[in-house]
Amino acid sequence: VLAGGIAHDFNNLLVAILGNADLALRELPPDAPGRAHLEEIHKAGVRASELTDQMLAYSGKGRFVLASVDLNALVGEMTDVLKSTVPASARLVVALDDKLPPVTADPAQIRQVIRNLVSNAVEALPPTGGRVTLRTEAVTLAERLKAPRRELDDLPAGDYAALQVIDNGCGMDARTHDRVFDPFFSTKFTGRGLGMAAVLGIVRGHRGTIEIDSEPDAGTTVRVLLPAARPQPHREPDDAAARQPWKGAGTVLVVDDEPSVRKLAALMLERMGFQTLVAADGPEAIALFTGHADRITAVLLDRTMPALSGPQVVDRLRALRPDVPIILCSGYPEHQAREDLGDVDLVGFVQKPFQYATLVDAMRRAIEQAADRHGR
């Protein structure tokens, strides 16, 4: 909880750092004297954003860009790189189940899980060599699977894709087994980072589970179970945005309790072609909306605010004008930010820290979706 809260606050700060650097780089000519300094600020902001992603992953609230993922293909793409991390005295064996179902997951996060698990397995091997096996398997649970650890939830019956990493290394004693998911815990050396703690958060965020079977001097088997994806209808990709720059029109109400986020979002929206109204909290947003309901094209709304929360503001705005397009904004990923919203129909979502291109894409999709609903 603490890690997730800190990461959320950092993301608000990073909106101002990354967003303003992004806008400044767009306005400066390539040969501007200060451009190199801004680029370094932007790079540092991106690295800081990656660190908050790790903190959110540990808390189970990581930044996920979900897609249908073929774990076999993902492992296949990573095999050469993974083999390069295995010493010459050892070997990596890959065994893939051709009946493996796809999963709904963030490919980048699942790659991190695989890298961390294989890295830990390699470190457990003796200096004389050994073997690490990376295996996938289709699994059907006939009944609910009880969570193997208190940090995880039970899994309902159904179809799953399993990812196993097996080594014949030193294994773990009971103390190590109990602490393996503690942040920064390592039996090797200090400063390892979040490691297995991040793996736990990523798997938990994907509504999966982790099983660990290990004994001293008998090797370790780690099995990750991820829910199989539900079949999705095929959709043709929309490349309209790539053909020409998108411009907005009308007025957007920006609601955020963080002044720097509020100011930056308004600047970005005005650059797109919108006019803006800004509110620092829910009551102010409702008052502004009441006075300008007919001219407001959309609302960019922060999820977490004092006085009235995002969901409460949504209810009040929809009571005033049911058809208003609302884009939710949060430092947490979309599936977490939408909790407590029930069946409320939002037309878009933006995760902090966002940059100009991200906000353009979210606004374009939201406005076009709203127009489609009411007939252009």
C-alpha positions as CSV (number, residue, x, y, z in Angstrom):
1,V,0.0,0.0,0.0
2,L,2.8,2.4,0.9
3,A,4.7,1.7,-2.3
4,G,1.6,2.2,-4.4
5,G,0.8,5.5,-2.6
6,I,4.3,6.9,-3.0
7,A,4.4,5.9,-6.7
8,H,1.0,7.6,-7.2
9,D,2.4,10.9,-5.7
10,F,5.6,10.6,-7.8
11,N,3.5,10.2,-10.9
12,N,1.8,13.5,-10.3
13,L,5.2,15.2,-10.0
14,L,6.4,13.4,-13.1
15,V,3.5,14.7,-15.2
16,A,4.9,18.2,-14.7
17,I,8.5,17.2,-15.4
18,L,7.9,15.0,-18.4
19,G,5.0,16.9,-19.8
20,N,6.7,20.3,-19.7
21,A,9.9,18.9,-21.1
22,D,8.0,17.3,-23.9
23,L,6.2,20.5,-24.8
24,A,9.4,22.5,-24.6
25,L,11.2,20.0,-26.9
26,R,8.3,20.3,-29.4
27,E,8.6,24.1,-29.5
28,L,12.4,24.4,-29.6
29,P,14.3,24.2,-33.0
30,P,16.7,21.3,-33.3
31,D,19.8,23.6,-32.9
32,A,18.5,25.5,-29.8
33,P,21.3,25.9,-27.2
34,G,19.2,24.5,-24.3
35,R,17.8,21.6,-26.2
36,A,20.4,19.1,-25.1
37,H,19.7,20.0,-21.4
38,L,16.0,19.5,-21.9
39,E,16.6,16.1,-23.5
40,E,18.6,15.0,-20.5
41,I,15.7,16.2,-18.2
42,H,13.3,14.2,-20.3
43,K,15.4,11.1,-20.2
44,A,15.8,11.3,-16.5
45,G,12.0,11.7,-16.2
46,V,11.4,8.6,-18.3
47,R,13.8,6.6,-16.0
48,A,12.0,7.9,-12.9
49,S,8.7,6.9,-14.5
50,E,10.1,3.4,-15.0
51,L,11.0,3.3,-11.3
52,T,7.5,4.2,-10.3
53,D,6.3,1.5,-12.6
54,Q,8.4,-1.0,-10.6
55,M,6.9,0.3,-7.3
56,L,3.4,0.0,-8.7
57,A,4.2,-3.5,-9.9
58,Y,5.3,-4.4,-6.4
59,S,2.0,-3.0,-5.0
60,G,0.0,-5.0,-7.6
61,K,-1.1,-1.8,-9.3
62,G,1.4,-1.7,-12.2
63,R,1.1,0.2,-15.4
64,F,-0.3,-2.4,-17.8
65,V,-0.9,-2.0,-21.5
66,L,-3.0,-5.0,-22.1
67,A,-3.1,-7.1,-25.2
68,S,-3.7,-10.7,-26.3
69,V,-0.4,-12.3,-25.7
70,D,1.0,-15.6,-27.0
71,L,3.4,-16.7,-24.2
72,N,5.1,-19.2,-26.6
73,A,5.9,-16.5,-29.1
74,L,7.1,-14.2,-26.3
75,V,9.4,-16.9,-24.9
76,G,10.6,-17.6,-28.4
77,E,11.5,-14.0,-29.0
78,M,13.5,-13.9,-25.7
79,T,15.3,-17.2,-26.0
80,D,18.5,-15.9,-27.6
81,V,18.8,-13.1,-25.1
82,L,18.1,-15.4,-22.2
83,K,20.6,-17.9,-23.4
84,S,23.3,-15.2,-23.4
85,T,22.7,-14.8,-19.6
86,V,23.4,-18.4,-18.9
87,P,27.1,-19.3,-18.2
88,A,28.9,-21.6,-20.6
89,S,29.0,-24.3,-18.0
90,A,25.2,-24.4,-17.9
91,R,22.4,-24.7,-20.4
92,L,18.9,-23.3,-20.9
93,V,16.2,-25.7,-22.1
94,V,13.0,-24.4,-23.6
95,A,9.9,-26.5,-23.8
96,L,6.7,-25.0,-25.2
97,D,3.1,-26.4,-25.1
98,D,1.6,-26.0,-28.6
99,K,-1.9,-26.1,-27.0
100,L,-1.2,-23.0,-24.8
101,P,-4.1,-20.5,-24.7
102,P,-3.3,-16.8,-25.2
103,V,-3.5,-14.5,-22.1
104,T,-4.6,-10.9,-21.7
105,A,-1.4,-9.3,-20.4
106,D,1.1,-6.5,-20.8
107,P,3.9,-8.0,-22.9
108,A,6.6,-5.8,-21.4
109,Q,5.6,-6.8,-17.8
110,I,5.5,-10.5,-18.7
111,R,9.0,-10.1,-20.2
112,Q,10.2,-8.7,-16.9
113,V,8.7,-11.7,-15.1
114,I,10.5,-14.1,-17.4
115,R,13.8,-12.2,-17.1
116,N,13.7,-12.1,-13.3
117,L,12.8,-15.7,-12.9
118,V,15.5,-16.9,-15.3
119,S,18.0,-14.6,-13.7
120,N,17.2,-16.0,-10.2
121,A,17.4,-19.6,-11.5
122,V,20.8,-19.0,-13.1
123,E,22.2,-17.5,-9.9
124,A,21.1,-20.6,-8.0
125,L,23.2,-22.9,-10.2
126,P,26.5,-24.3,-8.9
127,P,29.8,-22.9,-10.4
128,T,30.3,-26.3,-12.1
129,G,27.2,-25.8,-14.3
130,G,23.6,-26.9,-14.2
131,R,20.3,-26.6,-16.1
132,V,17.5,-24.1,-16.3
133,T,14.3,-25.2,-17.9
134,L,11.7,-22.6,-19.2
135,R,8.4,-24.4,-19.9
136,T,4.9,-23.4,-20.9
137,E,1.8,-25.5,-20.2
138,A,-2.0,-25.3,-20.7
139,V,-3.7,-25.8,-17.4
140,T,-7.4,-26.3,-16.6
141,L,-8.5,-25.9,-13.0
142,A,-11.5,-28.0,-12.3
143,E,-12.1,-26.2,-9.0
144,R,-10.9,-23.1,-7.2
145,L,-7.2,-23.1,-6.4
146,K,-6.3,-21.9,-2.9
147,A,-3.7,-19.1,-2.9
148,P,-0.3,-20.6,-2.1
149,R,0.7,-17.4,-0.2
150,R,-1.1,-14.8,1.8
151,E,0.0,-12.1,-0.7
152,L,-2.0,-13.8,-3.5
153,D,-5.7,-14.4,-4.2
154,D,-7.4,-17.7,-4.9
155,L,-7.8,-18.6,-8.5
156,P,-11.3,-19.5,-9.8
157,A,-11.8,-22.7,-11.9
158,G,-11.1,-22.2,-15.6
159,D,-8.4,-22.2,-18.2
160,Y,-4.9,-20.9,-17.6
161,A,-1.5,-20.6,-19.2
162,A,1.3,-21.7,-17.0
163,L,4.9,-20.5,-17.2
164,Q,7.5,-22.7,-15.3
165,V,11.1,-21.9,-14.6
166,I,13.0,-24.9,-13.2
167,D,16.6,-25.1,-12.0
168,N,18.7,-27.9,-10.4
169,G,20.6,-25.4,-8.2
170,C,21.0,-24.8,-4.5
171,G,17.3,-24.6,-3.7
172,M,15.8,-22.6,-0.8
173,D,15.5,-23.2,3.0
174,A,12.3,-22.3,4.8
175,R,13.6,-18.8,5.8
176,T,14.5,-17.9,2.2
177,H,11.2,-19.3,0.9
178,D,9.3,-17.1,3.3
179,R,11.2,-14.0,2.4
180,V,11.7,-14.5,-1.3
181,F,9.1,-11.8,-2.2
182,D,10.4,-9.2,0.2
183,P,11.6,-6.0,-1.5
184,F,15.4,-6.0,-2.1
185,F,15.8,-9.4,-0.4
186,S,18.7,-11.4,-1.9
187,T,20.9,-14.3,-0.7
188,K,23.7,-13.1,-3.1
189,F,24.4,-9.4,-2.6
190,T,22.8,-6.1,-1.7
191,G,21.2,-3.6,-4.1
192,R,19.4,-6.1,-6.3
193,G,16.3,-3.9,-6.7
194,L,12.7,-5.1,-6.3
195,G,13.4,-8.5,-8.1
196,M,10.9,-11.1,-7.1
197,A,8.8,-8.5,-5.3
198,A,8.1,-6.9,-8.7
199,V,7.3,-10.4,-10.1
200,L,4.7,-10.9,-7.4
201,G,3.1,-7.5,-8.1
202,I,3.0,-8.1,-11.8
203,V,1.4,-11.5,-11.5
204,R,-1.0,-10.3,-8.9
205,G,-1.9,-7.3,-11.1
206,H,-2.7,-9.8,-13.9
207,R,-5.0,-11.8,-11.6
208,G,-2.6,-14.7,-11.6
209,T,-0.7,-16.7,-9.0
210,I,2.8,-18.0,-8.3
211,E,3.7,-21.4,-6.9
212,I,7.2,-22.1,-5.6
213,D,8.5,-25.7,-4.9
214,S,12.0,-25.8,-3.4
215,E,14.2,-27.7,-1.0
216,P,17.8,-27.1,-0.1
217,D,20.2,-28.8,-2.6
218,A,17.2,-30.0,-4.6
219,G,16.5,-27.2,-7.0
220,T,13.6,-24.9,-7.4
221,T,10.4,-24.9,-9.5
222,V,8.5,-21.6,-9.9
223,R,5.1,-21.8,-11.7
224,V,3.2,-18.7,-12.8
225,L,-0.5,-19.2,-13.7
226,L,-2.2,-16.5,-15.8
227,P,-5.9,-16.6,-16.8
228,A,-6.6,-17.5,-20.4
229,A,-7.8,-14.7,-22.6
230,R,-11.5,-14.5,-23.6
231,P,-12.0,-14.6,-27.4
232,Q,-12.2,-11.1,-28.9
233,P,-13.9,-10.1,-32.2
234,H,-11.4,-9.2,-34.9
235,R,-11.1,-5.4,-35.6
236,E,-9.3,-3.7,-38.4
237,P,-6.6,-1.3,-37.1
238,D,-7.5,2.4,-37.3
239,D,-4.6,4.3,-38.9
240,A,-6.5,7.5,-39.5
241,A,-4.4,9.3,-36.9
242,A,-1.2,8.4,-38.7
243,R,-2.4,10.1,-41.9
244,Q,-2.7,13.7,-40.6
245,P,-2.3,15.5,-37.2
246,W,-5.5,15.5,-35.2
247,K,-7.0,18.8,-34.0
248,G,-9.6,19.2,-31.3
249,A,-12.4,21.8,-31.1
250,G,-14.7,23.0,-28.3
251,T,-14.1,23.3,-24.6
252,V,-12.7,20.7,-22.2
253,L,-13.2,20.9,-18.4
254,V,-10.0,19.8,-16.7
255,V,-10.4,18.6,-13.1
256,D,-7.4,17.8,-11.0
257,D,-6.4,18.8,-7.4
258,E,-2.6,19.0,-8.4
259,P,-2.0,22.5,-9.8
260,S,1.0,21.5,-12.0
261,V,-1.0,18.7,-13.6
262,R,-4.0,21.0,-14.1
263,K,-1.9,23.7,-15.7
264,L,0.0,21.3,-18.0
265,A,-3.1,19.4,-19.1
266,A,-4.8,22.7,-20.0
267,L,-1.7,23.8,-22.0
268,M,-1.6,20.5,-23.9
269,L,-5.3,20.7,-24.7
270,E,-5.1,24.3,-25.9
271,R,-2.2,23.2,-28.2
272,M,-4.5,20.6,-29.7
273,G,-7.1,23.3,-30.5
274,F,-9.4,23.1,-27.5
275,Q,-10.5,25.9,-25.1
276,T,-10.3,24.9,-21.5
277,L,-12.0,25.4,-18.1
278,V,-10.0,24.3,-15.0
279,A,-11.3,23.1,-11.6
280,A,-9.2,22.2,-8.5
281,D,-11.8,19.8,-7.0
282,G,-15.1,18.2,-7.4
283,P,-17.4,21.0,-6.1
284,E,-15.7,23.5,-8.3
285,A,-16.0,21.2,-11.3
286,I,-19.7,20.8,-10.8
287,A,-20.2,24.5,-10.4
288,L,-18.3,25.2,-13.7
289,F,-20.1,22.4,-15.5
290,T,-23.5,23.7,-14.3
291,G,-22.7,27.2,-15.7
292,H,-21.2,25.9,-19.0
293,A,-22.9,22.5,-19.7
294,D,-23.9,23.3,-23.2
295,R,-20.4,24.4,-24.4
296,I,-18.4,21.6,-22.7
297,T,-17.2,19.1,-25.3
298,A,-15.5,16.7,-22.8
299,V,-14.2,16.4,-19.2
300,L,-10.7,15.3,-18.3
301,L,-11.2,14.1,-14.7
302,D,-8.7,13.0,-12.0
303,R,-9.6,9.8,-10.2
304,T,-8.5,10.7,-6.7
305,M,-9.4,14.1,-5.2
306,P,-10.4,15.7,-1.9
307,A,-14.0,16.8,-1.1
308,L,-15.5,14.6,-3.9
309,S,-13.8,11.6,-5.5
310,G,-13.7,11.0,-9.3
311,P,-16.6,8.5,-9.2
312,Q,-18.8,11.0,-7.2
313,V,-18.1,13.7,-9.7
314,V,-18.9,11.4,-12.6
315,D,-22.3,10.7,-11.0
316,R,-23.1,14.5,-10.5
317,L,-22.0,15.4,-14.0
318,R,-24.0,12.6,-15.6
319,A,-27.0,13.7,-13.6
320,L,-26.6,17.2,-15.2
321,R,-25.9,15.9,-18.7
322,P,-25.9,12.1,-19.3
323,D,-24.1,12.3,-22.7
324,V,-21.0,14.2,-21.7
325,P,-17.8,12.4,-22.7
326,I,-15.6,11.8,-19.6
327,I,-12.0,10.8,-19.8
328,L,-10.6,9.5,-16.5
329,C,-7.0,10.3,-15.4
330,S,-5.0,8.5,-12.7
331,G,-1.6,7.5,-11.6
332,Y,-2.9,3.9,-11.3
333,P,-3.6,1.7,-14.3
334,E,-7.0,1.6,-15.9
335,H,-8.4,-1.5,-14.3
336,Q,-7.5,-0.2,-10.8
337,A,-8.7,3.3,-11.5
338,R,-12.1,2.0,-12.7
339,E,-12.8,0.3,-9.4
340,D,-16.0,1.5,-7.6
341,L,-17.2,3.0,-10.9
342,G,-19.5,0.1,-11.6
343,D,-21.2,0.2,-15.0
344,V,-20.3,3.9,-15.5
345,D,-19.6,4.4,-19.2
346,L,-16.4,6.3,-19.7
347,V,-15.0,7.1,-23.2
348,G,-11.3,7.2,-22.3
349,F,-8.5,6.8,-19.8
350,V,-5.1,8.5,-19.4
351,Q,-2.5,7.2,-17.0
352,K,-0.1,9.5,-15.3
353,P,2.6,10.5,-16.1
354,F,1.3,11.3,-19.6
355,Q,3.0,13.2,-22.4
356,Y,1.5,15.2,-25.3
357,A,1.1,12.3,-27.8
358,T,-0.6,10.1,-25.2
359,L,-3.1,12.8,-24.4
360,V,-3.7,13.6,-28.1
361,D,-4.5,9.9,-28.7
362,A,-6.8,9.6,-25.7
363,M,-8.7,12.8,-26.6
364,R,-9.0,11.8,-30.3
365,R,-10.4,8.3,-29.4
366,A,-12.8,9.8,-26.8
367,I,-14.2,12.5,-29.1
368,E,-14.6,10.1,-32.0
369,Q,-16.2,7.5,-29.9
370,A,-18.7,10.0,-28.5
371,A,-19.5,11.2,-32.0
372,D,-20.1,7.7,-33.2
373,R,-22.6,7.1,-30.5
374,H,-24.6,10.1,-31.4
375,G,-24.2,9.9,-35.1
376,R,-21.7,12.3,-36.7
